[in-house]
Amino acid sequence: ISSIKKIDKDGNVSTLAGYGITFGGFQDGPLNTAQFDRLVGVAVDATGNIYLGDTFNNRIRKIDKNGNVSTYAGTGASGFKNGKANEAVFNRPAGIAVDKNGNVYVADVSNHCIRKIDKNQQVTTLAGTGMPGFNNGSSNMASFYQPYGVCADENLNVYVADYVNEC
């Protein structure tokens, strides 16, 4: 089952979305009918929208403040393509972060890179060559090996948990 749980400030746990759906599901719409396939990353923006790395659906999903689930980026195909969010292609997106300017960062695991979705819903590669490796340096020369986690700080620095490289 792939679902989103919420723990409120009093410690109460509830299911927000993904009620009893088995792996392999995909459905946009209201929270009670939305389906996901192996959610990994979750982040919330300053206005309360929730972004999810729907890993096996190769999509970034969004839950808006009204409880509607939509595809924020990705076609569902597995591969690599930058451009408009609804035409972009991911390969096992996992970790998600949102910066103070509303940009969404995605750890694109099997593309071995970090992708950025700007406020105009344009997808670009922030860092990584697309090939697995371990290399520091400029964003177009740096390499990762299955990055899973990503976060952004108040100074717009992005931090990456590089899974296979164990760093």
C-alpha positions, 0 to 999 in steps of 0.5 A: 500500500502506498499512502500518505500519513499525517501526524498532527501536533497532538500526536494523532496519526491519520491517513491523508491519501492512498487508502488501501490501494495496492502497489501499481495504482495511479489516479489523480483526483480527490484524496479518497480516490487518489492512488500512488505507487511507492511514495518516497519523498514528501515536502510542503511549501509555504502555502500548504501544498504537499509534493510527493515523489511517486517513484514507480509512477515516475511522477511528482504529485501535488496535494493542494490545500483543497485536498485534490491530488494532481500530477505536478510533473512527469508523464509516467514514462521512465526516462529523461527529459527536461522541459515543461512539467507535463512533458518532463520525464523522470526515472524513479523520482524519490526525495522532494524538497521545496525552497522558500521561493517555491522551487521544487527539487527532485532526487531523480534516483535512476537518472543519477541527478537532481532536477529542479521544477521552477515556479513556472513549472519548467523542469531542468537538471540542477546537478548531475551528469545522468551517469552514476559516479562520485564526482564533486565540482560544477553542477554539470560535472558533478555525479551522483549514484542513486540520490534519494534524499534532498532538502533546501535551506533558507539560503537556497543551498540544496543538500543531497543524500547520495545513496550508493555513494553512502554520503 
